[in-house]
Amino acid sequence: MNDPSTLDTSGLRRAFAATRAVLAVVRDDQLDAPTPCASWNVDALIRHMIDAARSARDAIDGVTERVADTDENHTVGDYLDAYDDGIRKTPAAFGTLRADTSLFGGRLSASALLLMSTQDQFIHGWDLARAVGHSTNLDPELADGLLAHARTWVLDGHRGADGVGLFGPAARTSSEYPADRLAAFLGREM
């Protein structure tokens, strides 16, 4: 029987799966390509996705310092291995938490961190898809749910220029894909 106060990591698992499917089609010669995140090329975006999964685990495990990966010579295969590690370990770490657990000195609940991690992995999967010319029609049901939730917490104060705000100004789109609508709401230009 499942404990109802335990976090449901199914959305995070789906975000990881959608993003991993895109990562699997990236070629080494695309690592320098630009992305919708103006500050990052494909290589930096992938490093962020891997680091974000590790950071969530670190927060759960109480790790306050970690040695950064400074190796500049990764291949897509290296990144897939590291991302697969995140797919295995991060949902499992969240699965040990209870929904009412607070992290970061009580400033962020475990359920909020889980939702942020899910949205981050998913939207960066969209960024990666856009950067390498892959379809952005990623997990429509998950995208709809993330958009509905984002509309409740992403405020104008969270928006700003790249590197300044958490999100850019909401963009317009007429796309039929829910992931594109989520990306536009989070400030990605179509």
VOGU-3710 file (C-alpha; in Angstrom, 3 decimals, decimal comma):
1> mndpstldts> 0,000/0,000/0,000  1,326/3,462/-0,866  1,757/6,069/1,828  -0,365/9,049/0,674  2,080/11,499/2,270  4,982/10,200/0,162  5,837/12,237/-2,918  4,643/10,965/-6,289  7,638/11,011/-8,629  5,787/9,860/-11,748
11> glrrafaatr> 5,850/13,352/-13,305  9,602/13,655/-12,734  10,139/10,229/-14,272  8,093/11,283/-17,307  10,051/14,541/-17,620  13,311/12,603/-17,491  12,041/10,130/-20,109  10,902/12,865/-22,508  14,169/14,745/-22,155  16,319/11,624/-22,414
21> avlavvrddq> 14,601/10,724/-25,693  15,758/14,076/-27,076  19,250/13,758/-25,600  19,595/10,380/-27,308  19,353/12,010/-30,769  21,886/14,785/-30,118  25,092/14,432/-32,109  28,557/15,437/-30,907  28,764/18,009/-33,716  25,720/19,794/-32,232
31> ldaptpcasw> 27,260/20,502/-28,814  28,261/24,045/-29,833  24,825/24,875/-31,296  22,830/27,731/-29,712  19,736/27,015/-27,626  16,620/29,027/-26,685  18,517/29,785/-23,448  20,680/32,610/-24,794  23,418/32,054/-22,204  23,897/28,389/-23,063
41> nvdalirhmi> 24,889/26,340/-26,063  23,792/22,685/-26,279  26,820/21,530/-24,263  26,121/23,975/-21,412  22,401/23,145/-21,451  23,081/19,430/-21,097  25,542/20,091/-18,274  22,843/22,168/-16,534  20,267/19,376/-16,887  22,668/16,862/-15,344
51> daarsardai> 23,741/19,292/-12,618  20,124/20,178/-11,771  19,316/16,516/-11,158  22,403/16,197/-8,939  21,546/19,402/-7,076  18,060/18,132/-6,234  19,570/14,903/-4,899  22,165/16,884/-2,949  19,434/18,994/-1,335  17,562/15,862/-0,331
61> dgvtervadt> 20,725/14,182/0,972  21,884/17,308/2,829  25,018/17,680/0,700  26,129/21,304/0,811  29,279/21,127/-1,320  30,061/19,164/-4,426  33,054/19,250/-6,737  31,983/20,707/-10,073  32,650/18,812/-13,298  35,241/20,880/-15,133
71> denhtvgdyl> 36,090/18,375/-17,873  35,571/20,180/-21,168  35,798/17,092/-23,375  32,504/15,268/-22,963  30,758/13,405/-25,744  27,026/12,922/-26,028  27,615/9,333/-24,895  29,226/10,632/-21,672  26,256/12,887/-21,131  23,777/10,061/-21,697
81> dayddgirkt> 25,552/7,991/-19,036  25,446/10,888/-16,564  21,809/11,651/-17,370  20,872/7,996/-16,944  22,470/8,192/-13,496  20,126/11,092/-12,699  17,158/9,141/-14,035  17,996/6,276/-11,681  18,922/8,193/-8,551  16,927/11,427/-8,415
91> paafgtlrad> 13,370/10,019/-8,400  14,509/7,427/-5,872  15,827/10,188/-3,601  12,518/12,062/-3,842  10,715/8,793/-3,172  12,293/8,663/0,291  10,864/12,049/1,247  7,475/12,797/2,619  5,357/15,521/1,028  5,547/17,700/4,143
101> tslfggrlsa> 9,357/17,662/4,402  11,011/21,062/4,101  14,405/21,646/2,529  16,865/24,549/2,419  16,276/25,513/6,031  12,491/25,220/5,714  12,228/27,658/2,808  11,178/25,083/0,219  8,936/22,082/0,679  9,900/18,740/-0,801
111> salllmstqd> 6,820/18,826/-3,020  7,811/22,276/-4,370  11,350/21,061/-5,098  9,904/18,028/-6,878  7,668/20,194/-9,046  10,496/22,623/-9,825  12,785/19,727/-10,761  10,101/18,219/-12,980  9,444/21,506/-14,772  13,165/22,240/-15,131
121> qfihgwdlar> 13,975/18,849/-16,645  10,981/19,008/-18,969  11,446/22,564/-20,250  15,146/22,019/-20,835  14,238/18,912/-22,809  12,128/21,254/-24,934  15,064/23,688/-25,212  17,298/20,836/-26,338  14,739/19,592/-28,862  14,417/23,065/-30,315
131> avghstnldp> 18,200/23,503/-30,499  18,835/20,270/-32,415  15,770/20,358/-34,673  13,880/17,551/-32,921  10,100/17,603/-32,461  8,998/19,681/-29,481  5,823/17,646/-29,041  6,998/16,189/-25,733  4,604/14,355/-23,381  1,472/16,483/-24,038
141> eladgllaha> -0,342/15,433/-20,863  2,632/16,289/-18,649  3,145/19,593/-20,495  -0,512/20,561/-19,914  -0,206/19,804/-16,198  3,051/21,747/-15,861  1,550/24,733/-17,709  -1,515/24,767/-15,454  0,704/24,752/-12,397  3,162/27,334/-13,796
151> rtwvldghrg> 0,260/29,724/-14,300  -0,350/29,614/-10,534  3,169/30,449/-9,390  5,162/32,186/-12,156  4,642/35,878/-11,393  5,811/38,992/-13,220  8,520/39,360/-10,573  10,004/36,054/-11,728  10,415/37,370/-15,267  13,313/39,299/-16,715
161> adgvglfgpa> 16,135/39,289/-19,225  18,218/36,140/-19,731  20,425/35,676/-16,700  18,369/38,131/-14,630  14,885/36,635/-14,255  13,974/33,015/-13,679  11,854/33,271/-16,839  11,625/35,601/-19,790  8,499/37,549/-20,647  5,673/35,282/-21,772
171> artsseypad> 5,746/34,811/-25,541  2,910/34,159/-27,960  2,411/30,926/-29,828  -0,295/29,388/-31,929  1,243/25,937/-31,646  -1,003/22,985/-31,018  1,697/21,323/-28,899  1,230/21,734/-25,139  5,017/21,735/-24,629  5,293/24,721/-26,991
181> rlaaflgrem> 2,581/26,558/-25,018  4,458/25,835/-21,773  7,709/27,044/-23,313  6,059/30,254/-24,550  4,550/30,914/-21,107  7,999/30,443/-19,576  9,450/33,013/-21,957  10,814/30,937/-24,828  10,494/32,581/-28,205  8,866/30,424/-30,840
//
